[in-house]
Amino acid sequence: MEKVNILVAGLGLIGGSLAKSMAAAKKNHIIGYDLNKESLQFALLNGIIHESSTNFAESASKADFIILAAPISETISLMKEINTIRFYKNVIVTDTASVKSPIIDAAKHFTNEKITFIGGHPMAGSHKKGVQAAKAHLFENAIYVLSPVKESSEAEVKALQEILMNTKSKFVVLKPDEHDEMTGVVSHFPHLIASSLVHQAKKWENTHSFLPKLAAGGFRDITRIASSNPKMWQDIFYHNRNKMSILLEEWIAEMKDLKVLLDNDQKEQMITYLERAKLYRDGLAESEKGAIPSFYDVYVDIRDQTGTLASVVQLLADEDVSIKNIEILEVREDIMGVLRLSFYTKEAQLKSSTLLKSKGYETMIQQ
């Protein structure tokens, strides 16, 4: 079997997870490039890659496919370097950036005839970062956007999909501009809003020192994305700044309209506004991963007894159910408390709830 050499440039969460999934196919030989030697060593020791490199040009010249899994600005720099490399065979180059227009613009400047560029964006992530958090199943059932340049043939797009087959993603072809508009609405802009909500809460802490104690539950859920990597998100905002500016203008206008409803106690209009939001939100697809990582939570009533938490965890471990996160919401002495278990998939959520109920626990899944 002839080996397919795949270079993954950038062994963070995304690059590491792609490498790990592709390494499962025996025909794929994964070369990992990174300037962080600890990341390279971890990836080698854990079978995420087969070969490591700190020399980009040298490793790129061996590759049949090159996946640029770096921040947007760094990806553009690597693309400029790729254009200068002397290739002895045709190579397909793709990226993982969440803003496509500047990437495709950079690809239009390729003069190297051996290069075919196909933009890419696997739309899944995690609250963790680094190759240590890499998971082969990270992109399973996630949307994987491909943005081919005009020169790309259908066969080349299929070849890229073939090496990414083990990600079990759902491939969608979008134009760069429409991709950036949609991800701006459902991914980039929510990060800005989440950060603004946190800043507002921090300001009000000067008035109410007890406020952080109340900022749990729903507030933490809707603002959790504000904990993402600030430098990475600044890079994303910069490269999608025109669309972000338009969205901010629309948001400010919407908030002004909402303020009018509040100030004038327009009850029926407010109910209609909230009902329309609820209907649209409830109709969003739950079977697929989206631009922002999902929570699949089970709430479990537990008693204030030694070993209760261990018992719940052991029950799930015995059934090979992987828990994403555990949070004790409230346990007071001698009374019932609530445990929140978060899972990677809806299937794990439902399985866990059914299992715990069968063992006498009271559980709830919030719809």
N, C-alpha and C positions, 0 to 999 in steps of 0.2 A: 504494500500500500504506500503510495507516494505521499509524503508528508506535506501539509500545508503550513507554511510559516506565517504566523500572525504576531505582529508587534503591537503590544499594548503600551502606549506612552502615557505614563501617569498612573501609578498604582495607589490611588485613593479608594474610597468606597465603590465608586462607579467602575473605574478601570479594573480594580481587584475582583469585583463581582462578575464582570464580563469575562475576565480571564479565567476565573474559577469555573464558570459554566462551560466555556469553550474547551477548557482542558479536559473535560469529561469525554470528549470525542477523541478516539485513539489516533485519528488521522491528523489532528491539530497539534502543532508544535508551538507553544506559546513563549514568546520572548517578552520579558518585562523590562521596560525602560523607566528609570526614575533616578533623580539625583539624591534621593534619600536612601542610603545604603541599608538602613535598618528595615525599611519597607521591602526592599529587594530581598533581604535575607529571610524575612518572615514569609514572603510569598514563595520563595524556593523551598523552605523547610516544610511548608504546609501544602505543597503540591498545587499551588495556585498558578505558578508558571513553571516552565521547564528550563528556562535559561534567563539569566539576568544581564543587564547592561547599563552602563552609565555613559555610553557613547551612542548618541542618537543616530548619527549619520551611518555609522558602521552597522548597527542593528537594523536600520531601515533598509539598507541595501540588500539584506538577506530576505526581506519579507515579501510575501505575496499579498498580504493585507496589512494595512497600518490603521490602528484605531487610536485616535488622539483623545485621550480621556483627561485632559488638563483644563484649568480655567480658561475662559474665552480668550483673554488677551494672550496668554501663553500658547494656546492652540494656534492663534494667528501667527505668532512668532515661529512656531514649529512648521507651519505650512510654508512660510517663506524659506526655511531651511530645506524642507523637502524638495522644493523646486530646484535647488542647486545640486541635489544628489544625482550621481550618475547611476542609473538603474540599467541592468542588463536584461530585464524582463518587465512586462507590464505589471503594475501594482495598483490595487484599489485602496484608496484612502478615505476614511470616514472620521467623524468626530462624535462627541457626546454632548456638545454645548446646548444649553437651554435657550439660546438666542441664535437664530439661524441666519438672518440677513447679513450681518458682518462676516460670518464664516463663508457664506456663498460668495459674497463680494470678493473676499480674499482668494477663493478658489478660481474666480474668473481671471486672476492674474497668473495662473499657472501657464508656463511656457514649455514645461517638460512633457513631451509627447507620451512618455511611458505612464503618466499618472492619470487615473480616472478618479474623480472626487464625487462622493455621495454623502451629503449631509445626513447626520443622524442625531436622534435625541431619545434615549430610553427614559420614559417618563415614570420613574419610580425612584425612591430614595429611602433614607432611614434617618433617624435622629442621631445616629452615631456616625463617625467619620473615620477615614483611614482604612488601609488594607486589612487591618485586624478585624474590622466589622464586615468584611466582604462575605457575601452569601450567594451561592450559585442560583438560588431560587428568587433572588431579589426582584427580578424582572418578570417572573411568571405571571401571566395574565395581564401584564401591564401594556399600555400603548407604547409602541416603539415607532417614532416618526422618522421617515426617510425623506430627504429632500434632494433628489438627484439634480445635477446640473444638466443642461441640454445635451451635452456630449455623452452622457451615460446611456448605455444600451440596456434593454430589458434583461438581457442575459447577465450583465454585470450586477444589476440590482438583485437578481435572484441569487447570484453567487455570494453576495454579501449576506443575504437572508439565510443562506445555507450554513455559513460558518457561525451565524448567530442562532441557529435552530435550537440549541439546548437552553437558551434563555427562556424559551416557551412564551415569548412575547407575541403581541398582536401587532403586526406591521401595518402602518398607515402611511400613504404617500401624500405629503402636503407641500404647497409652495412656501418658501421661506417667510414671506410677508404674512400669510394667513396663519402659519404656525406661531409667529411672534405675537400676533394680535390675540390669539386664543390663550397661549400660555401667559401672556401679560394679564389677561382677565382672571384666569383661574389659579395662577401660581405666583407670578411676580408681584402683582398688586396686593394680594392678600398678605404677603410678607411685609409690605410697607404698612398696611393697616394694622397688622398685629403689633408691629414695633411702635406705632403711634398710640395704640391702646395701652401698652406697657408704660410709655412715657407719661401718659395722662394719669395712670394709677400712681406712678412715682411722684408726680407733682402733688397729688391729693394726699399722699402720705405725710406731707408737711403739715396738713390740717388734721388728719386722723392717723395717729401713729399705729393704731390697731389694724389699719387697712390691710397690711400684708397677711394678717391671720385670716382674713375673709377672702383673700384672692386665691382661692383654691377651686376645685371642681370645674364648673363651666368656664370660668375666667382663664384658668390655666390651660384648658383644652383649646379654646379659641385663640390663645396667644402663644401656644407652644412653638410655633414655627419662628417666633421671634428669637428663639434660642439657636437658630442656625448660624453658620459661619459668616460673620460680618464682612470679611474681605471678599469672600466668594460672591456674596449677594451684592456688594457694591459694584463688582465687576459686571454682574448680570444687569443691574439697574442702569449702569453707564451705557452698555451696548444696546439696551432696549429703551433708552431714555425718552425718545420721541413719543413712543406709544404709552409709556408710563405717565408722561406729562399730560397727555390727552385724557387718560383714565382718571388722573387726579382732578382735572377740571370737571369731569363728569361727576365724580364723587362729591366734590364740594357743592356743585349745583343740587345734587340729590339730597345732601344734608341740609341745605337751605330750605328745600321743599319740605323735608321732614320736620324741620324746626317750626315752620308755619303751622303744620298740623298740630304740633304740641302746644304752641303758644295760643292757638285759637280753639283748643279743645275740640278739634274736628273728629269726633268719636267714630262716626261711620267710615270716614275716609281712612282713618288709622287702622280700623279693623280690616278694611279692604286691602290696604297696603300690606299688613301682616299676613293676611290670608293668601295673597298672591305669592308672597315670599315663601310661605310654608308649602304651598302646592308645588312650586317649582323645585324647591329643595327636596321635598319628599319624592319627586319624580326622577331625581338624578340616579343614574345607574349605580348599583351597589355590587355588581358582579365583576367589575373590572377595577384595577388600580388606576388612580388618577395622578394628577400632577403633584398633589400633596399626599404624603403617606397617611394611610387611614389608621384609625383605632378600631379594634374589634373587642369591645369590653364585655366582661361578665361581672356583675356585682353579686357578691356572696355574703350572706349574713353569717357571722362567726361569733362564738362565745369567747369571753375573757377567760380562757383556760390555757395552761401550759401545753404546747405541742399542737395547738389548733392550726396554726399557719403551716407547720410542717406536714400535717395530715393532708391538707388540701393540695399542697404542692406534690406530695408523694403520689396521691391518687392520679394526678394528671401525668406525672412522670412515668408511672406504671403503664399508661396507655400511649406513651410516646408523643404526648402533646407538648409542644414547645411554647413556653410562656415568654412573651415579649417584655412585659413589665408588671411589677406588683406594687400596689399602693394600698396602705392601710388608711382608709378615709376617716374612720372614727372607731376607737375602742375605748370605752370607759369601764372602770373597774366594776366587776360583777354584773355587767349587762352585755347585750348583744352589740356587736360592731359591724362595720361593713368593709369588705375587702374588694378592691377593684383589680381584676386580672385582665391584662391586655394581650391580644394574640395577633399573629401575623395574618391570619386568614379568617374569613367568615365561617368556613368549615370547622376550623379549630374552636372558634367561639361557640358554635352550636353543639359540637361534640362535648366540650367541657361542661356546658350548662346542663346537658342531658345526663352526663356522667355524675356530676355533683348532686343533681336532684335525686338520682337513683340511690345515692348514698345518704340521703336524708338532709342535705343542705338546701336552704332556700336561696334561689338565684333569681336574677333579673337581667334581661338584656334590654338596654335602652334603645328604642327605635328612633 
